[in-house]
Amino acid sequence: MVNQLHGPNFGAFVVGDGNTVTVSGAGARLVPLPPVSRPLRDAGPADYLDPRHEIVPFVDSGDRARVRDWLAGRPVRAAFLLSGPAGSGKTRLALRLCRDAAALGWRVRVAPHPADPAPEDAGPQDRDPVGTLVFADYADRWPLSELQRLMSAAAGRPGRVRLLLVSRSRGFGAMIMHPLRKLGYTPDTLPITDPVSSPERAVAMYRAARDAYADMLGAEPGGGVPGVVEHMAHTLSVHTKALLDVLEAAPRGASWPELSVAMIDREIHHWQRIIDDPLPGPHTRLRTVFRCTLVATLLRGAGPPDARAALELLGFERPDELIAEHALLYPPPRRDLTLWPLLPDRLGEDLIARALTGAPDEDYHPLGGTECDRLVETLLGWQAEDDGRPIDFPNARLRGVLAVLAGAAERWPHVRALLVDALGRRPRLAVVAGSAVTAGLTGLLPFPDQCRVLHEMAQFAPHGVNLDLHDAMVSLGRQVCQDARFGGLPVEQRVHILVAVGLNHGEMGRPLEAGRYTSEAAHLLLEHCVTVTGNEVIVAPEIDKELVSNAFSTHSYQETALRRAEWAMLFGWLAVTVLRQHLDEGADETTLPVVNAWTAYTLALAEGGEFEQARKTARWLLSFQARNLSAEADETERFEISVTMNNLAMWLRLDGEHEEGLDLIRRVVAVRRSLVGEFPTIYLPQLTEALHNLAVALDQDGHPDEAAGVAEEAVSLRRLICELLPGSYEEALCTSLSTLAYINLRCERWADAAAVFEEYLRCAIPDGEPHADQVLAVRGQLHLHASLLHGAGRDDEARAVLARTASGNGPATDLRNLRAWAALVLVWMDLKAGDPPAACATIGRYRTVLDDCDAAFCTPALILEVAGGLLPARPGFGIATPIARALVHATAVPEHDGPPLAGAVPVLLGLWIASGQSLDDEQLATAVATVGEALPFLRDAAGSAPETAAQVAGLCAVVACHAVNAGSAAVAADLARTAVRAAERSRDDRVLLAALQAETLVLNAGARRSDLDAAVRSAHRAHRLARRRDKAERTPGSRLQLALAQDLAARTRHLADARVTT
């Protein structure tokens, strides 16, 4: 079982035998919205630009109304992402909305960055708040796993929830849409409109800012507006210009670089004034202050232990005194933070860029220069060295440093060159950064360096359960593979890259994406380097056979995961064949590619139904691995041998050797538990796979109670993986949830089964348009769940599950076919309970859903059984229509056996028209059109059996006459001809007589001479048939039929003659 432990800075799981598995950092923390702050007396001039102080009146660019509309919207949970470049007013707009929300009665909470030591929410508990608004600034700098926790924590708040995220990267929104939707949020995005969108706005903003700063500083606001203001690019430029003018320190120009230099100069003068001040304060040299400010801006604030460790690492003397002195220059917003950065960000990034060698001017090199280069280089190496062990998590501090440098690199080429050089020497930095930060960093690299970094990342990127690690490689792999220059790389390099990216997707539980990459790699080899003729495989001498075998085996794995047995077996055979050639040339047979190739081939054999061969191969492979297992086997060897044991166990159980198979599965679980104890985040998915298999085996062997405990552990861990990797491993979680629900039902734990099954439905319905296999799987689980409840006599619970699905109140709201199927099952349950009126009422309740259902999905057999059960109830037109339509559509399902269905269609349709109901024109047209759609099927059905042919003939004869009245002459003629042919096959003279008479009436309505001639022939044929029947039967009925036939024949001849004369 899994027990979760909580602490102030970690979440831990104890798995089974007591191994502690660290799986996450601190959970999401929320603090109250702080009040508007004011700059302290000794604050530097840059502090007046900090949006937290809200000195300048807010200027709306039109975005405020949209965000307020979002706040007041109808969804219970909604998320909004504000994005825009540095200095565009994102944070100020977000803070304005937070103040607005608080005034409207919302509980507003701020999410500190996960790396910041922040107190728990200790804010006042508002009485009956409108809802909760959670605000996170710089969300694109958060580890995605931590952001997922924030989303979950916010979603768990009672009542209406709004999540407001701010980022500089516009592309960040695509990364978080899926987890937001999964948590029930309605997401929206807004690239912010900078208030400086016109010269008039810029002038108005300048005046407001100048007046506000003058009032704050007790200065004169000045007169006119400088002409350069009209041409400024962003909000921060306007505010900076206004502040400098009030300070009477106007720079020579008005471009941002000139404004930035002037502001940094003012900051340095401020430091000098404080240093020379005889009052207590900093007494370090100006260089030290400058360099400490640079470090603080890179770290963006830190707790005292981290700050002290960083300064000691960088070689600063007396770090505690320096931290205290820096706090006088840049007071942090909370007492638990130190080394507060120079803000706004754009200004701080410029300070860093100007301090490094390579800046366009060297004004600040006496303070920075090569010494600041050393500080940055040291920080980039902080806990990022490759110690030979897999990476478990990104380094939050190093990630922040990289994010700040990436922001500066957007504007400063020499910072971009520094990052390119750092990534080239330390590709591990790209892994440590993770997700959005990596995308920004690697986007700065030239294409050849991107390829090299991706290739080197693949050598040590872990198979770990961490979204940032995987997403780093995914984002870089997408950039490289979609680049136009990718096709010009050597084949071997392209294959390396495609296989690495495909493997990464596979490890994330995304087989479709993995298959696309590995398929391209395999087909590249077949096109350029590998020739297959019969059973002979020839590999070009210049290509590495180990690479070829590995690419084929990787693709075979993915084809097996996608249940494409034929392709899996082909590529598995190719991998083994190339591997044999490689071994014949003297290669080491103990290498991992040998195990991979044989494992892939064995799995493919089993997928193709070759279980005996797969079992034999697995036994051989297990003995081979055991022979070559060293005494100091590393984790990879131990894991690979557990894979072989797991596969062999499955095939042994399929062959009836249950006890040996169960013993092997228990051994697999033990091996993987020990691996998880050593590498907590790397082998967690594989442990859950083994636990799931063990639960299934125990249940099959008659140990449901033990199986339930193991299944619960598998579900708990898979939930955790899905939380850490949103959008991945969800299919595996669905499988474990359905297994646990089934075991709970078998153990008669009804409430537990219902809760698990509801979670299964929420998980199984994907975002967007689900593919058919996913919907069919959900239908199967719904059917199983309802059947087990029905079998246990718990029909009310079964009906509740189906009713939630049919009404769209559950997770299947938009799945039309699934809703129709659930509605039909509810009708079927009413009929089985002997209550046709209730069945008719159920059809009426869900008629909109049933009107256009997919008969193949809802299964013809179910539709037929419902239709047959309704016949005795003689349902009205409105009730019969959707079922009749479903039956007509069911006739087109090729897999269904026709004759039984053929007997139900005409009977039910006949009920509409022949039951004496009065149909209005619209209903009549619907009836005729529906029978017209069924004509091809009816003609086929007429040939299946005489009794079916008689039903078809009777239906078509009646509807043909109604079609004439409805003005559908062509349909009427087709129906009449079909009636006569079906009646001839029925071998029943009474049916044939009725059909001929109907055909006569239909043809009499025709305007062409040929129609009238045909009507005369049909009438005379009916007359002859009636005379023959009367001669044989001599009954009052036969005499009446003869008289009617004579009358019809005479009137038809008279009508024909009259029209000819006219």
N, C-alpha and C positions, 0 to 999 in steps of 0.2 A: 504493500500500500504506500501511498505518497502522502507525506505530512509536510505542509508548508510552514516554514518558520519566517517570522518577520523581525526585522531590526531596523535601526534608523537609517542605515545606508545600504541594505542589501535585501534580497529575497533568496531564500535557500530551500532546497528540496532534499529530504532524506528518502532515499529509494531503497526499499526492501531490507538489504542486509546492513544498513547503517551508513553506506557511503554518502557523504554530503556532496550534493550537486549544486554548485552555485549557478544560477540560471539568469539572473538579472541584476541590474543595479537598483538604485533606490526607486521606489514607486513614485507615481505622479504626486506632486505637492502643489497646493493652492494656498495663496495668501490673499488677504483683503486688498482691494484697490487702494494704494496709498493716496493721501491727500496731496493737493498741489504743493510742491516744495518751492522754496525761494533760494537763490544763490546765497552762500554764506558771505560774511563780510570780506574775508580774505580770498574769495574765489577768484580764479583767473578769468579773463574775458571770455574764453571759449565756453565757460560754464553758462553764460547767458544764452547760448545757442541751444542748450540741452532742451529737447522738447518736454522733458518731465516738468520743467518749471513753468511751462505754458505762459511765458511772459508776453509774447506777441499774440494779439487777438486771433482767434481761428478764422481763416479765410476758406470758405467752402468753394470747391471747384465743381460742384454738382454731384460728387460721389456720396456726400453725407446722406442725401435723401434716399439713395438706393440702399445704402447699408442700414438705414433706419427702417426702411420697408422690410428688409430681410429680418431685422430684429423682431418686428411685429407680425411676421408671417405666420401661416397656419401650422407648419410642421412642428411636431413635438420636439424633434431634434434637428438642428440645422447647423451647418458649418460654413464659414466664409473665409476665403483666402485673399488678402490684400497683397499685391505685389507691385514692385516698382524699384527703380534704381536708388542709390544712396542720395539722400538730400531731397527727395521728392515729396516728403510730408506724410509718409505711411504711418509712422508711429504717432504723429500728432493727430491724424484722422482717427486712428484706433482709440487713442486716449479720449478724444472728444466723444466718440460713440459710447465709451465706457461711462463717462460722466452723464451723458444723456440717459443711458439705460438706468443708472443709479437713481436719477431724478424721477424716472418713470416707475420705480418700485422694483427693479431687478436686483438680485443679489449678484454683485460683480466680484469676480476673483481673478487674480493674476497668477500665471504659472511661471515660476522662476526657471531658468535654465537648469537642466539636471545636474550640471557640474557645480552649481552654486549651492552652498550650504544654507538652506532656507528653512524657517520654522514651518510647522504644520499650520493649517488654517485655524487661526484663533480669532477670526473676525466675528463681529456680532451676528447672531442668528436672526435675520430679519423676520418679522412676523408676516406670514402669508405673502411671500414675494411673488411677483409676476412670474419669475423664472430665474435661472442661473445663467449668467454670461461669463465664460472663461476666456481670458485673453492671453495669448502666447506670442511674444515678439521674437523675431529672428527664428521662426520655426524651421527654416531650411538649414540652420546650424545645429539642430537637435539630432541626436542619434534617432533613427526612425523607430527603433524598438522602444525608446523612451517616449517618443511622440505617440506611439500606439497606446502606451499606458495612460498618457494624458487623455487621449480620446476616450478610452474605456472608463477612466475615473469620472470624466465629465458626463459621459452617457449614463453613468450610474446615479447621477443626482436626480432627486425627485422633481416631477413637474417638467415644465418646458426648459430646454437646454439650448444655449447658443454657444458655439465655439468659434472664436475670432482668431485667426492666424495671420501673421505678417511675415513676408519673406521678400528678399531681393530678387530671387530667381523666379521667373515666370513658369519655367518648366517644372518647378517643384510640385505644382498642383496635380500633375499627372501621377506622381508617385503615391499620393495619399488618397486619391479618389476611391480606390477599391476598399481599403480598410475603413474609410468613413462610411461608405454605403453599408458595409457589413455590420457596422455598429448601429445602423438605423438612422444615420444623419442624412439630411438632404443637402448635398454640397453645392457651393457656388463659388465663382472666382471673379475678381475684379482687378485688372491692371489699372493702377491708380492714375487719375488724371492730375498732373502737377498743376497746382493753382496758377503757376506762371505760364498760362496757356495763351496769353495775349499781352501786348504792350500795356493796355489799360489796367489789366489785373496786376501786372508787375509793378506799375506805378502806385496803385492803391495799396498793395502789400508793403511796398517800401515805406510809404507814409505811415501806415499803421505800425510797422516794426520800429521805425525811427522814433515815433512819438512814445511808444512803449518803453524803449531802451532809455530815452531821455528822462522819462518819468522815474524809471527805476534808479538811474544814476544821478538824478538831480541836476541834469544838464539842460541846456537850451536845445530844442529840437531842430533848429536851423530853418532855412527857408525853402528854396525850390528843390526840385528832384533832378539829380544828375541825368543827362540824356542816356548814359550807358545802361541805366536800369532797364530801359525798354527792351534791351537785347539780351538780358540775362537768361540762363538756360534752366535754372531750377530754383526751388524755394530757398534752399540753404544759401545760394549765392546772394539773393536779395536780402535775406536776414543778416548775412555777414557784412555786406556793403553798408546796410543801415547802422549796424553796431559800430563799425569802424568809423563811419562819419560822425557818430555821436561822440566817439572817443577821440575825435580829431586826429585820426591816424589813417586818413584815406591813402590807399596805395597809389602808385603811379598809374595803374590801369584798373580795369574792372572785370577781367577774365577770372575764372575760378582759380587758376594757378597763382595769379597775382594776389587775389584776395586771401588765398590760403597762406601764402608767404607772410603777408601782413599779420594774419591772425597768429601764426606760429611765433613771429617776432614779438607780438604783444604778450604771448604766453611766457616766452623766455624772459622778457623784461619783468613780468610779474614774479617769476621765480627769483630773479636777482633782487627784487625789492624785498621779498620775504626773507631771503638769505641774509641780506644786510640789516634786516630789522633786529633791533636789540632785544625784542620780546622773544619768549621761547618759540622756537621753530626750527626749521632745517638749517643745519650748519655744515652740510656736506658741500663739496665742490659742485659747481654748476654742471660739470660733465656727468657726475654721478646722478644728479637730478634728471638730466636729459635722458640718460640711459635707463634709469629706473622707470621713467615715464614711457619710454619705448617698450620695455618689457611689460608694463602694466597694460598698455594698449594691445599688445599681442595676446596677453592672457585674458583680457576683458574681465578682470576681477577674479579673486580667488579667496578661498578660506585661508585662515592664518597658517595651517600646516602646509598646504600646497604652496602658498606664497613664500614661506621660509625655505622650503625645499628648492623652489625654483631659483631664488636669489643665491642660495649656497651653491647650487649646481653651476650658476653663471659666474661665480667667483666674487660676488659682492661681499664686502666686509660689513660686520655688524648688521646682519639682515633685519633683526627685530627693530633696531633703532631706525633703520631706513624705511621699514614698513610704516612705523608711526609717523615719521616725518612726511612720507608721501601722502598720508591721510590728511595732513593739514593743507596740502596743495590741492588734492582731489578727494574730498570727503566722500566715502562710499554711502549709498542710500541706506545700508543696514549695518549694524555693528558686527555681524558675523561675516562681513566681507572686507577684503583689503585689496590694495593695488588696483584702485578704480581707474579705468582708462581715460585718456583724453577723448572727449566727445565734442561734437558729433563724430560718427564713424568716419565720414569722408575726410574730416580734418585729421583724425588720428592716423588714418591710412597714409595721408600725405606726409605727416611727420615721419613715419617709418620709412617711406620711400625716399624722402630727402636726406635721411640720416645715413643711408647705405651708399657704398661706393657705386658709381655708375649713374648717379643722379645728374640731370642736365647742368645743375650748378653745384658748386662745392661750398656753399655758404655755411652749411651745418657740419661739414666734415671735421672741423676742430673739436666739435662736441661728440660726433659719431664716427663716421668713416669705417675703417677696418675693424675697430673695436665693436661697433654695432653689427657688422657682418658676422663677427665671431659669436655675438649673443644670439643672433637668429640661427646660425648654423648649429649652435649647441642646443637651442630649444627644439630644432627639427630632429635632433638625435635623441631627444629625451624619451626614454623607454620605447624607442622605435628600432633598436638594433635587433638583428636577427640572431636569436640564441639557439636556433635549430629546432625549437618547439613550435607547434601550430599556434596561430593567433586565436585567442578566444573572443576578444572584444576590441573595438576601436578604443584608442586612448582619448578620453574626452578632452583633456587639456591640449594635447597635440592637435587634435581635430580643430579646436578653436583657433590655435595659432595658424594653421593652414587656411582656415576660412578667412581670417583677417588678411593674410598675404594674398590670397586669391582675389579678394576685393580690391586690394591695391594694384594687383597685376593687371586689372582691367584697364587701368589708366597709365601705368608706369612700365615701359618696356624692360627696364633693367630689373624690376621685381619679377616680371614674367621670366626673364632669363635665369634669375636665381632659382625660381621654382622648377624650371625645366631641368637645370643642372642637378638640383636636389633629387627630383624624381628619377633622373637617369642613374644617379649613384645609389639611391635608396628606393627601389620600386615598392618596398614595403609601406612607404608613406601613403601610397594610393589606397592600400588596404586599411591602414589605420584611420585615414580620413573618412572613408565610407560615403555611400549614397550621393546626395546633392553636392557635397564638398568635392568628392572625387570627380564628379561630372564637370564641375567648374575647373578643377586643376588640370585634368587630362585634356580638356578642351583647349588649353593654352599650348599644349605640346605640338610640335610638328608631327606629321603622320608617321614617319619612321620611328620616332621615339614612342608614340602611342603603341605601335605594334610591339616594340621591345618591352615596354612596361607591362603590357598585357601578357606577353609570353612569360616574363619573369614572375609576374603575379601568380600565374597558373602553377608555377613550381612549388609555391608554398601557401597559396590561398587555401584555407581549411575547408573541410566539409562540415563547417560548424553551423549551429542553429543561431545565426545572427543576421538580421536583415541587412545591416550596414555592410558587413563583409561581402555577402553575396551581391548586393546591389551595386557595390563598387565595381565588381567585375562585369556585371550585366551592363551597366551604363557604358563602361569603356568598350566592352565587346560590341555593343550596338554601334557606337561611334565608328569603330574600326571597320566592321563588316559592311556598314552602309556607305562607307567612303568610296568615291568613284575610283580611288587608287588601289583599293583592295584587290581588284581583279588583276592588277599588274604585278602582284607579289608572286614569288616562286610558289609552285604547287605545295611543296613541303611545308612552307611557312603558313600558307592559308589553311592547310589541313590541321596543323598544330593549333592555330587560333580557333577554328571552328569546333574542334573536338573539346578544347578547354571550355569554351563558352557553353557548348551543349552539355558537358558534364556538370557545369555549375547550375544550369537550369534543372537538370535531372536531380541534383542534390536538393534543390529547392522544392521538389515535388511538382514540377511543371513539365510533364512528359511531352506535351504537344510542342512547346517551344524548344525543348531539348531535341526532339526528333527532327525539327526543321534544320537545326545547325548540323547535327551529326549526319543527316541525309545528304546535305550539300558536301560535307567532307568526304563521305563514302563515294558519292558519284563523281567528285573531282578525281579521286584515285582511279576509278574505273574508266574515266574518260582519258586520262593522261598517263597513268603509270601502271595499270594492271590490266592484263588481257585474260579473259576466261574463255576457254574452248573446251566444251564438254566438262570432263573432270580435271582438266589441266589448268593451272593458274600460273601465269608468268608475270613476275614483278620486274619492272625496269631496274637495271643494276644500280642506277644512281640514287634510288629512293631507299630509305631505311625500312627494312622489313618489319622491325618492331613497331615503328610508327604506323605502317599499313595495317598490321594485325590489331593494334590498339584501336585504330579508327573504325575498323570493321566490327570489332567486338563491342565497342561503345555504341555503335549504331544498332547492333543486334539487341543490346540491352533495351534501347529505347523502343524498338519495334515490338519487343516482347511486352513492354509496359503498355503499349498502345493496342495490344492484343492482335497484332498482325503477324500471325504465325509463319506464313509462307516467307515473308521478307526476313523475319527474325532468323529462321533456319538457314536461309541463303547466306546472310551476312555472318552468322555464326560459323557456318561451314567455311566460308572464305577466311575468316580470322584464324581458325584452326589450321587450315591448309597452309596459309602463309607462315604461320608460326612454326609448323613442322619444317618447312624449308629453311627457316631461320635457325632452328636447332640443328638441322643437318649440316649447316655451315659452321657449327661450333659455338653457337650462342649459349649463354648460361641458362640452364633450364629452371633455375630456382627464382627467376625474376618474376615480378608481379604481373607483367603482360602474359606470361604463361597461364597463370591462374585465371586472369581476367578472360582470356580467350576461351578456355575450357568451360568456365562458369557461364559465359554468355551462350555458348553452344548448347550446354546442358539445359539452360532455361528455355532456349528456343525449341529444343526437342520436346520438352514437356508441354509447351504452348501448342505445339503441332500435334499433340496426342501420342507422341512416341514415349510413353511413360516408362516402359521396360528399358529402352535404350538410355533414357535419361537417368534412371535409377542406377544402372550399371556404370554409366560414366561418372555419376556423382560418387559412387563407392570408390571407384579408382582414383578420382581426384582427391577424395578425403585421405586415402592412404598415401598418396603422393605428397600432399601437404604435411601430413604427420611425419613422414620420413625426413622431410627437409626443414621441419620446424626446429629452429635453434633453441638452445637452452635460454638464451637471452632474447627471445622473440620480441620484436617491437609490436606496437599496437596494430600496425597494418596487417602483419602476419596473423595475429590473433583474430582480428576482425574477419579476414578473408576465410579462415578456416571455419568461423562461425557461420559465414554465408553458405559454405558447402554443406555443413551440418543441417542448417535450416532447410535448404532445398531438398536434401536427401530425406529429411523427416517428413516433408509434405508428400513426397512420392511413395514413401513406405506406407504411409497411412492410406493413400489412395489404393495401394495394392493389398490392403487388409492387415498389414503388420502394425497395428495400432500401438501396442505396448512399446516396441522399439522406437517408433516414431515419436511418441510422447516423451520418452526418455531423452531423445536427441534434442527435442525442443526445450526441455528443461535445462539441458547443458548449454544451449545457445543463449538462453536468458541469463544464465550465470556468467558466461563469458562477457556478454554485453553489459551486464551490471558492473563488472569490474572495469571495463573500458570507460564507462560513464563516470565511475568514481575517479579515474585518472584524468579524463578529458571531458569535463561536464557537458560542454555544449556541442561536442563534435559527433558523438555517437548516440545522442538522444533519439533521433528518428529511428535508428536501427534497433534500439532497445524497445521502442514502442511497437515496432513490427513483430519482434519476437514475442512480446507480451500478448499482442492480439492473437497471434497464431496459437499460443498456449491456451488462451481463453477458449478459442474455438474447439481445440482438441479436448480440453477438459469437459466442455459441454457435450461434445459428441460421445465421450466415453462415460457419460452418466454422472458427472460431478458438477452439477449446476451451481452449487453454493460457492465452491472454490473458483469456478469459472467466472462467477459474477465479481468476485474480489479482484481477480486478475484483469478482467475487462474494465473495471472502474479505474484501475491504475493506468491502463493503456489510454483510456479516454482522457484522464487528467493530464497526462504528459502530452498527448496530442493537442489538447486545448492550449497548453503552454506553448508548444511549437508554433501553432497558428497565430498566437498572440505575438510571438517574437518575429514571425515571418508572415505578415499579412499577405493573403493571396496564394499561399503555398501550403501544401500538405492538407488542404481542406478535404480532398477526396478520401485521404486516409482517415481523417477524423470522422467523416460520414460513415465509413465502413465500421469503425469501432463503435460509433454511437448506435448504429442499427443492430450490431451484434449484442451490445449491452442491453438494448431495449428488448430484444428477443429473449435473452437469458432471463431478464427480470420478469417477463410474461410467463416463461416456463416455471419460474419460481413463485408465481402468483404475487409478485410485488407490483401491484397494478399502478399505484401512484408513481413509483419510481420509473416504471416503464413509460408512463404517459409523459413525464417531465423530460426523460431522455429522448423520447420520440419527437417531442416538440422542438427540442434543440437540433435534432437531426434534420428536421424540415427547414429550419432557419439556415442551417449550414449547407444543405444540399442544393438550395435554389441559388444559382449564381447571379451576379450582376449582369445586366444587359440581356441578350437573347441566349438562353441556354441551348446547348445542342441536344439532339433527340435522345442520345444515350442517357444523359443526366435526367431528363424528364421521365424516361422509362424506368430508371432506377428508383426515382421517387415514387412512381406509381406502384412499383413492386413492393416497396416498403410500406406504403399506405395500405395496400391490399393485405400484406402479411399481418400488419398490426391490427387492422379491423377484423380480419378473419380469426385471429387468436382471441380477441376480445369477444367476438360473436360466439366462438366455440365455447368460451368460458361462461356464456350466459350474461355477459356484460354489454348488452346491445346499446344501452343508453350512452356508454362511453365510446363505443365504436361509432355510433351515429354522430356524436359530438365532434370527433376527429374529422369525419367525412364532411360534416356540415360546415366546419370552419374552412376547409379547403374549397368546397363548392361555392361558398359565399364570397370568397376572396378576402376574408378577414385574417387569414393566416399568412404564412410566407409565400403562398402560391397565388398571390393576388393577380398577377398578370399572365398566368399560365392557363389559357383558355381551355385547352384540351384536357388538362389535368382536372380542372374544375368540372367540366362536362362529365368526365369519367366518374368523379366522386358523386355527382348528382344522380347519375344512372345507378350507381351502387345503392344509394339511398332509396331510390324507387324500387329496386330489386328487393331490398330488405323489407319494405312495406308489403310487397306482393307475397314474399315468403311468410310474412306474419299473417297472411290472409286478410289484408285490409286494402282492397283495390281503391276505395275512395281516398285513403291516405296517400296512396301512390299517385293518384291524379292530382291531389293537392301539392305533392312534392314537385311534380312536373310543372305545375303552374308557378310554383315559387322560383324555380330555376329555369324557366322557359327561355329567357334571354341567353343563358349559357348553353342550353341544349340546342338552340335553333341552328347553330352552325358548327356542330362538333365534328371532330375528325373520327369517322367510323372505324378506321384501322386502329387508331390509338385506343378508342373506347372498346374495341374488340367486337366483331360481329356476333359472336356467341352471346355476349351480355345483352346486346341490343335485341337479338332475337328472343331471348328469354323474357326480357321486359315486355316486348311487344305481345308475345303469346300470353303473358299473364294479364295484360290489359284488355284482351279481347272480350272476356265475359263482362267487363265493366261498361262496355259500349261507351268509350270516352267521347266527349264532345270534340268538335273540330279543333278548338284551341289547344286541347290536351293531346289529341292524336297527331297534330301536325309535326311537332318536333321529333316524335318517335318515328313517324312515317318517313320523314326526311332522312333521319339517321339510318333507317333500314334501306332506303334507296341508295344512300352513299355506301352502305356496307356491301351492297351487291358488287361494287367495283373492287373490293379487296381481293386480290388474286389468290391469296393463300387460303381463303375460306371455301369450304365445300358448298356448292351452290344449292342443291335440291332442298335441304331443310329450310333454308332461308327463303327459297322461292315459294314455299307453301305459306309463309307468313305475310309476305309483302302484299299479294293481292287481297288476302282476307282483310288485313288491316285497312288498306286503302278503300276496299269495298265498303267498310263500315262508315267511312266518311260520307259516301254518296248514297248508299242504298239503305241507310238506317232511318230514313224518313226525316232527317234534319233539314231545316230550311237554310240554305246557304246564300249569302249575299254575293254580289258580283265579284268582289275581291276574293272571297273564299273560294268561289267556283274557279276563278282564274288560277289560284294557287293549287287547287286540287288537280286541274288539268295539266298545269306545267309540271307538277311533281310526277304524275304518271307518265308524262311525255319524257322526262329525264330517265325514267326506269325502263323505257321501251326496249333498248338493246338487251338488258338483262331479262326482261319478261319473255322476249322471243327465245332466248337460250333456255330459260326455265321451262317453257312450254314443251320442250323436247325431253325433259328429264323423266316425267312419269305422267300417265293419263290423268290422274286426279289433279296434279299441278296444272296440267294443260287446261283442264276444265275451269279451274279457278282463274287462270290468266284470261281465258276467253270471256268469262262472265264479267270480270273487272273491266277489260278493254271495251266490251260491248256497251256497258253502262256509261263509262267515262266518255266514249266516242259521241254518244248522244248529247251529253252535257257540253262537250267541246264545241259542237255545232252551235248551241245556244250561247256559248261564251265567245263566239266569233273566231274560233281557232280551227278553220276548215282543214288546213294541212295536217294538224295534229289529229283531228277527228278521223281523216281518211287513213292515216297510219294506224291509229288504234283499231279502226274497223277491220282493216286487212289483217292485223295481228290477231284480232278476235277470231276471225274465220279460220286462219291457219291453226291457231291453238285448239279451236273446237274440233277441227278435223283430226288432230292428234289425240284428242281426248276419247274418240270413238263413242261419243255420247250424242245421239241424234237430237235430244232436247237442247243441249248446249249449242250444237251446230245451228239448229233452227233459230235460236235467239240471236246468234252472231250474224247469220245471214239477214235477219230482219233489221238488225241495227245497221249493218252495212248498207242496206237498201235506203233506210231513212237518211243516213249521212250522205250518200251519193245523190239522193233526190234534192239535197240542198245545193248541189254544185251547179255551176252556170254553163259548164262546157257540155257539148254533145256527147263526148266520150263518157262523161260522168253519168249522163242519163241512160246511155246504152248499157253501161255497167250496172246501174240500178235495176234496169229491166231484167238483166240476166240473173242478178242476185235474188230478185223477187220471185222469178219463175223457179229458180232452184229451191228456194224456201217453200214454194207452193208444192213442188213435187215431193219434197221431203215430208211435208205435213200430211200429204195424201197417203204416202207410204206408211207413215206411222199410224194414221187413223185406220188404214186397212188392216194393220197388224193388231192394234189395241182395241178398237171399237169401244172407246170410253167417252163420257161427256167431255172430259178434258181434251182428248185428241180431236173430237169433233169441233170444239171451240177453237183450237189451234189451227185446224184446217180452214175454218171460216175466216179467221183473221188473216191467214196467209193468202187466201183467195182475194180478200178485200184489198190487201196491200198490193198484190200483183196487179189487180185491175186498176187501182188508183195510180200506180206507178206508170202503167202503160198509157192511161189517159193523160197523165201529166206530161209524159214524153211526147205524145202525139200533139198535145196542145202547144207545147213549146216549139215543136217542129213547124206547125202551121203558122205560128206567130213569126 
